[in-house]
Structures are given as structure tokens and as C-alpha cells.
């Protein structure tokens, strides 16, 4: 099932300050008003950047502490 609706990519803002603070990742989920690519420099050495760029921890969160940010299935409650 899919839904479509108009997006205004020049007028978007979002911030999950409390969530980011709990993970000690200030500003991680801050979305600026205009959605656009902004190049930035990495602080990692090139070999580490290449190594970690290839990882997709969110596809298998069982081996990562980052699973706290992955939606977990909710068990049905019987009445």
C-alpha cells in the first residue's frame, strides 16, 4: 500500500533534540529548512572511511548498540 502527497523540499524543518541528547548525538536528526546535499569533510582516515562506508549496520542491528534507533516489532496484546 502506498501513499503519495506533495512535498515542499524548500520548507522542511525537524529536530529530535531529546532523542539525540539521550544518545549523546546532538543535532544528528536536525533537518534544515531546505533539503539539499551539503558536502562535508570526514575526520576519519581514508581507509577507515572506506571501511565504514561499506557497512550497513541498520540491516542487521543484532550485533550493534545502534539497535536502539531501529524500530522494534510490537507484540500483539490479547484481551
C-alpha positions in Angstrom: 0.0 0.0 0.0 1.5 3.3 -1.0 0.5 6.9 -0.3 1.7 9.9 -2.2 1.5 13.6 -1.3 3.2 16.8 -2.3 6.4 17.8 -0.5 7.9 21.2 -0.2 11.6 20.5 -0.1 12.4 24.2 0.3 10.4 24.4 3.6 11.1 21.5 5.8 12.3 21.6 9.4 12.6 18.8 12.0 14.6 18.2 15.2 14.6 15.3 17.6 16.6 17.1 20.3 15.5 14.9 23.3 16.1 11.7 21.3 19.6 12.9 20.2 20.5 14.0 23.7 19.7 10.6 25.1 22.1 9.1 22.5 24.7 11.8 23.1 24.4 12.7 19.4 23.4 16.4 19.4 22.0 17.6 16.1 22.1 14.2 14.4 18.4 14.3 13.5 18.2 18.0 12.8 16.8 18.8 9.3 17.5 22.2 7.9 14.7 24.2 6.3 15.9 23.4 2.7 16.6 19.8 1.9 19.7 19.7 -0.2 23.1 17.9 -0.3 25.8 19.6 1.8 29.3 18.2 1.3 31.3 17.9 4.5 34.7 16.7 5.4 35.3 13.5 7.4 37.6 13.3 10.3 38.3 9.6 9.7 41.4 8.5 7.8 40.6 7.4 4.2 41.0 3.7 4.9 38.6 3.8 7.8 36.1 5.9 5.9 36.0 3.4 3.1 35.7 0.5 5.5 32.8 2.0 7.5 31.1 3.5 4.4 30.5 -0.1 3.2 28.8 -1.2 6.4 25.0 -1.3 6.8 24.5 -1.8 10.5 20.9 -0.9 10.3 20.2 -4.0 8.2 21.3 -6.3 11.0 21.1 -4.5 14.3 21.7 -7.6 16.4 25.5 -7.0 16.6 25.4 -3.3 17.2 24.5 -1.0 20.1 22.9 1.2 17.4 19.8 -1.1 17.5 18.3 1.4 20.0 17.4 3.5 17.0 15.8 0.7 15.0 12.1 0.2 15.2 11.3 -3.0 17.1 8.2 -5.1 16.3 5.4 -4.7 18.9 3.9 -7.9 20.2 0.1 -8.1 20.0 -1.7 -7.9 23.3 -4.6 -10.4 23.7 -7.5 -9.3 25.8 
